[in-house]
C-alpha cells in the first residue's frame, strides 16, 4: 500500500500562531502541550488541505491571527506514493481562501481528488442527540471522501434551492419562475442522494469485514414526513406538487437537505441517541476507522486522520486499540493531547511534537525521536 502523508506543514498568521513550521514522516503525529497553546489550530490547518471550511467550519476572517488580521497562509508538502505535491491555501484581508497545487491556482475539488482527510473533534460528541444539520454534515464529509465531486453537486443543489426559497419568500406564484430551478434541484438532488447511499453501503461493508475493538453502527438515511423520490423526474414533480405548502412555509420542505442520519449500535440493537456517552464516542470512532479502511482499500492508500483530544476520553485499553488500528492502517493520524502519557501505548510508532507558547502568541514546535 502506498503512503499518503504530509512531510511538512507551515502556518503563517493562522489563529494564535504567528509562524509555526514542522516536519514529519509517515507515522502518526502526537501533538501535545498545555491547554490554549494552539494544538487544535494545527489540526484545523491540516483540515484545510481538503475541500470545505475545515473542521471548525470557520470563515477566512475568523482564522486570521489577531490583532493583525491581515490574512493567513498555510503550506504543506504532500507525499502521495512516489510523487510529491506542494499545497498552499491562503486568505488576504479576509477575502475567500484560495488554493494552489504545485504553484498553480486550483479548486478545492482538486484538493479532494489529491488527498483525503477525515476528522473527529470534541464538538461531534453530541452528534446523535443534537440537530439534524450536524448529522447531515457528518454524512456528507464521509460521502465527499469517497466521491470528491459530491461537493460540487451539493453546491449546485443548494444554490438552486436558495433561489427557489427567495421566490417562495416573495410569494411568487407563477409556475414559470420555478420550473428551471426545480429541474436543477431535482437533477442535483438525486445525485446527492445517490452519493450518500453509496457511501453508507461502502461503510456497511467496511464494518462487516473489519476486525476491530470498536462497536459497529448500522446507519440509515430518512426523510421527514415523506419518502424521497428515486428519480430526478419524480423529485421535480414532488417539488411542483409541494409548492403550495412551501409558499406557506417560505422555504422548501422536501429534498435531500431535509434528510436525517440515524445510527444503531448493531450488537445491542440500541439507537445511537439512546446509548451512553462512552458508547456514542466509540461508535463515532468506529465509523471514522471504517471510513478510513474503505478508502485504503479503494485507493491503495490510507487517508490522513485528525483526532482532536480523542485520547483523553478513552481508557488505556481503548487508546491502545485505537492506536493499533491506526498503525495497522498505515495512516498519518494527527492527534492532540495535553501530555505524552496519553500516547504512551504508541511508543516509537509515532512522532511527537510539543507546542509551547512564547511571547507574542507565536508557537514553537519540536519534533522528537
N, C-alpha and C positions, 0 to 999 in steps of 0.2 A: 504494500500500500504506500502511495506517495505521501510525503509530508506537506502539510499546509500550515505555515506559521509566519508570524511577524518577527523578523530578526532585529528590527529597530523601530522605535516609536519616539517621536519628538513633539512636544507641545509648546506652543508659544502664546502667552496671554490667554490661557484657557482656564476658565473658572479661577481657582485660587492660585494656579501656577503661572508665574511669570515666564519661566522656562524650565522645562524638565526633559531630559533625554535618557533613554535606557536602551540597552542591547539585550537580546535574548536568543536562546536556541529553541529547539522544537519541544522541549519539555514543558510541563505545566509551570506557570509563573505564580508563585506565592508572594503576594504583596502584603506587607504588614507595617504597622505603625499605630500610634495612638489616634483616638477619635479626632476628627477635624483637620487632619493634615492633607487631605485630598486624595485618599486611596481610591475612592469611588470615581473621582474625576478621571483617573487613568483608564478605568474600565469604560466610562462613558466615551472617552476619546476613541477607544478601540471600536466601540459600537457604531461610531460614525464612519467607519470604513465599510458600512453596509447601507443599503437604501433606507430612507426614512429619517426620522428625527432623533434616532438614538434611543438608548434605554431609559432616558428620563423624559423623552418627548419634549425637549426644550427648544425654544426658538434660538436663532443665531444671536439675538441680542442678549438673551438670558445667559448664554455661555460665556460671553466676553468678560474678561477679568476686570474687576472694579479696583480703583475708581477710574482707570484709564478708559475702558470701554471703547477702544479704538478698533477692535476687531481681534480675531484669533486665527490660529493656523495649527493644523496637525499634519504630520507627515509620517510615513511608515514604509518600511522595505518588506514587501511580501515575498516569501519563498513559496512557490507553488510547484511541487515536484522539482524538475530540473531547471525551472525558469525563475527569474526574479522580476518584480514589478515595483516601481516607485509610486506610492499613493500619496495624494495630498488633498486636503479638504480645508477650506478657509472661508471666513466672512470678514468683509471690510466695512467698518462703520455701520454695523447692524444689518447690512444687506444679506439677502438669502445666500446660503452657503454654496460655494462652487466646488467642483471635483476635478481633479487632474489625475490621469493614469499615465505613467511614463512620460510626464511632461506635456501631455496633450489634454485639452479640455474633454471631459467625459460626463456622461449622465450617471445618476445614482443607480439606474437599472444596470449599467455596465459593471458597477461595483458588485451588484448582486450576482452577476454571472461569473465574476472572478473569484470571489471568496464568499463563504457562508459563515455567518456569525449568529450564535444563539446566546441567550442570556436568561438568568434568573436573578431577580433583585427582591429585596425585602417587601417592596410595595405590592408584589404579586402574591404575597402570602394570603391575602384576603380575596383572592380571585374567585373562589367558589361561592362566597357569601355576599359579594357586593354586586354592583350593577352589571348589566349585560355588555356594556361597551368594552369593559376591560377583557371579558372573555372572548369577544369577537376579535379584539386586537391581538390577544394571545394566539388565537387560532390563525389569524392572518399572518402573523410573524412566522409560524411554523409552515404555513402554506407557501409563503414567499421563499422560504429556504429550499423548498422542493421545486417551485415554479417562479423564478425571478420575474417573469412577465406578469405575475399576479399584481404587482404594484401598479403597472400601467393600466391594466383593465379595471382595477379598483378605482383609480383616479378618474377614469372615463365615466364610470357609473356615478361616482359622487358629483362630478361636475354637471352631468345632465340632470341629476336629481336636484341639485341646488337651483338650477334654472327652472325646473318644474315647480319646486317649492315656492319660488318667487312668484310664479303665476298664480299658484293656489292662494298665497297670502294676499295678492292683489285682487282676488276673487274674479279672475279672468275665466269666462265660461265658454268661450269659443273653442271648439274642439280642435280646430286647425292649428292653434298655437301649441297644442300638446303632442300632436302626432309624431313629429320628428324626435322630440325629446324622449317620448315613451319608447320609440323604436330603439334609440341609442341606449336607454336604460335597460331594456329587455335583452338586447344583444350582449351588453357588458355584464349584466346581472347574472345571466345564465352561465357565463364563463367564470364569474366569481364563485358561483355555487359549485360548479364542476371542479374547479381547482381545490376548493375547500374539502369536498367529498373525497377527492383523490388523496389529499393529504391525510385525512382521517383513516382511509383504508391503508395507506402506507404505514402509518403509526401503529395501527392494529396488528399488522403483520410483523412489524419490528418488535412489538411487545410479546407476541406469541412465540417468536423464535429465540427470545433472549434468555440467557442465564443471568439473573440479576437478583440483588438483595432488596430491591425496591418494588413495592406493590404495583401491579398493572392497573390501568384505568381504562374502562370502556367509555368511549366518547360518542356522543350523538349530537346532531345539529337539528334544532327545531325552529319553527316559525310560529309566533304567537297568533292564535285565533284562526289560522288558516294554513293550508298546505301550500308551499311554494311550488308554482308550476314547473314542469320538467323541460319545456321548450321555450325558445325566445318568443314564438308566436303566442303561446298560452300566457306567458308573462306580460307581453304587450297588451293582450286582451284584458288581463287582470287589472293592469293599471287603468285602462279605459273604464272598465266596469266599476272600479273603486273611486272614480274621480269625484263623485258626489260626496262621499264620506271624507275624502281627502280635502275637498273645498271647505267642509265644515270644520275640519281639524287644522287646516292651514299647513298641512305637511303630508308627505307620502307615508301611508300606513302599512304597506306591504312591500316586500322586497328583501334582498339579502342583507340590507342594513338593519333589518329588524330581527335577524336570526339570533339564536342564543345557543351557546355551547354548554352541554351538561356532561358530567362525568360520574361514573360509578366505580367504587372500589371493588374490583372484579371478585376477588377472593371472598369478600364478605357480603357482596350484594347490597352494599350500602351506598346511598348517594354521597358524592364528594362533599356536598354542602352540609351533610349531617355527620361527617367524620370529625375526629378530634383535630386540633391544630397541628399536632405532630403528623398525623396521618395525611392531612391535606398537603403539608410540606413534602412528605415522602412521595405523594402522587405527582406533584409538580416536578420533583427531581427525576422521577421515573419517566415522565413524558419528555423532558429535555434530553435525557440519555437515550430514549427510544428514537427521538428525532435525530440525534447525532449518529446513532448506529445506522439508521436508514440512509442518511446522507453518505456515510462512509462506504456503505455497500453500493450505493447508486453511483457515486462519483469517484470511488477509489481513493478518497482522502477524507479524513475526519474534519469536521468544521472547527472553527475556533469557538470556545465556550467561555462565557463570562459569568462568574458566580460571585455575587457581592454578599459578603458576610454569611454565606451558607454554612460554613463550618461551625460557627458559633451556636447554631440551632440544632446541631446533631450531636448525639452521644459518640463516644470514642469508636464504638463498633460501626456505627453508621458512617462516620467520617472515613474510617478505613475502607469500608465497602465502596463508598463514593470514589475515593482516590484510586482504588484498584480498578474500577470500571473506566475511569478517565484514562489511566495509563494503558489499559488494555486496548482502548480505542485508538490511542496514539494522538490524542487531541492536545493542542496547546491551550489548556484551560487557564484563564487569568482569574485568580481568586484573591479575595481580600480578607483580612482578619487583623485583630489588634495585636497578636503576638505569634511567635513562631511555634508555640506549643500547640496551636490549632492545626498545624501542618506536620506534626511530629511523625504521623504514620506514612508520610510521603518520603521522608528521608532524602537520599540523594537522587530520587527520581524526579525531583523538581528543582527549580532555581528560585532563589529568594531575593526579594527586593524590599529594602526598607525605605519608607518615605518619612522624611523628617521635616519639620517646619523651621525655617530660618527667618531672619528679619526681612520685612518687606513681603512676607507671604509667598516667597518663592519656595520651591521644594527641591530636595536633593534625593536622588535615588541611588542606592548602592547595590550592585549585583554581587551575590555571594556564591561561593562554590557549593 
